[in-house]
Each structure stands twice: as structure tokens, then as C-alpha cells.
Amino acid sequence: MSDLHLSELRRYPVKSCRGQQLETAVVEPWGLAGDRRWMLVDDTGETVTAREHREMLLIAPRLRADGGLEATAPPDSDLDDLVVQTPLDGRAAQVSVFGRAPFAATEAGAEAEAWFSKVLGEPVRLVFADDPNRRQANPEFAGPGVPMHFGDAYPLLLATEASLAALNELIAAGPRADEGPLPMVRFRPNLVVAGGRPWAEDGWRRLRVGAAEFRVVKGCDRCAIPTTDEQTAVRRKEPTYTLAQHRRWDGAVWFGMNLVPVTPGATLHVGDEVTVLDEKATIDGPPR
């Protein structure tokens, strides 16, 4: 019997906006059902994220039972909630994620464009990934032909409670102790695993979570988003400062592991047993 179990499930309906905590989730070839199928882009079609617009973390999107989207603006806004139907017959747009190869998505329409543009204070468009097969995960680590939603580079992100606890202990012992402890939501994982040793996930290569299996393909190098308070959008130094002292390789800081589904169609449940099916004998940091 494994001492590991799934303690949290999260999806993020709109890339870089607030997430939703779930009790169950279906695994699709490109990640959790409903995860990052919507994205904001600028007038060139390039992704717009909370790296540049911290206030995006205060926008609360929710998926509707009919497949559409609702969104609540930040607390200091006077905007009513937005309701958007899935734009199956909308206008096609060429979009990209961080300048990588462009692919086609569907625009959500003028009402959504106006709403999000007002929140961010500049022109943006909301687009929908009607066919995630148009984009592929980074084949260098994921292998060929892995479809992608609007996530950065891989279908799912996993983090562990043990590693977060270890990181918070390091922060508490450092010069920026007043910035901790940090909650798990700062790292925006899809799967959170409880139990085990800190940083053991660096060596994991294949996992079973309940009825689902995953390949663990690459560590997650972190940007500025985890330094942003998810309640206030205030940006400080942690966890980047402490990760740079203890988890720095190849010019980046690392927390969490990227996954590729092996068994799409399986359903995950909070509380599912997690079994490590394959791992490295020697751990020298995450694959990167």
C-alpha cells in the first residue's frame, strides 16, 4: 500500500486566471477536462498572462454545465459577471503561446473582448481551444504527438505537499520569513500529492493515480507568477528568492513536475492512491 495519495485537484478554465478546486476530474489527452481551454491574446494573437497582468489572478472563471464560461471581475471592479457560450462557430484566429508556432483557435466574440479589455485596461481577445490537437507539447521531453490545451508546454502539473512544506521551512529560516508560508495555490498545480519525502518527485518517471497513469516528463521551471499573492495580486520575492538558493539549475528555479497522460478517459478522485511505477535510482534534480 502506497503512503501517497491525491489530496487536491485543480483546473484553470482561463489561462493565468484563478483556478477551481475539484473533487473529481476526467483526464483527457491534453490534460484535465476543462483545464486551460480559454486564453486571452493581444492584437497579434500572442498569449496574455499574469506575468505582465497580475490582476488576472483576481479574475474568477467558472465552467458552466453547458460548456460555456462565466467570469467574475476583480473585487475593485464595477463589472457584472460575464457569461460566454462556447464559440463553436466563432471566427478563427491564429494564436501563439510565448512566440512558439502559431495554431488556430476560435474567438469568443465582442462581449467577452470588451469585458476582459476593461479589466486589463488594454485591448485583448478571449479565444477558445476548440481542437487541442492543433497544438503539441514540447516533443523534446513529452515525445511526439502529445496534444495540448493553452498550458505553457505540457498537459498537467503535479506538486507535492512534502516539498511545499520543505520549501516553507527554508523560507521561514531565511531573510524573507515574513513572506511565508506560501499556499500551494501559488504554484498552480493540477494534481497535489500528499505523503512521501520532500523532492522525491524529482526522480519519478511514471505514476498511477487511482485508475489513471501518467508519464513524468520534465521538472517545472518557475516564472514570476508564484511570487504573486493570489488574493491581492501583490508581487514580492518569494518563492523565487529561496528556490534560487536551493533549487537552481540551468539558470532557472524549479518546483513541481510536468505530466503527460497515458490513460485518457480515466477519472481522478481526491483521495486516490498514488503509486510510483518507475523512478530514477539517483536523483540530482528534476529532468530539465
Summary of the structure (lengths in Angstrom):
residues: 288
radius of gyration: 18.5
end to end distance: 30.2
largest distance: 55.3
contacts: 959
relative contact order: 0.19
helix: 19%
strand: 35%
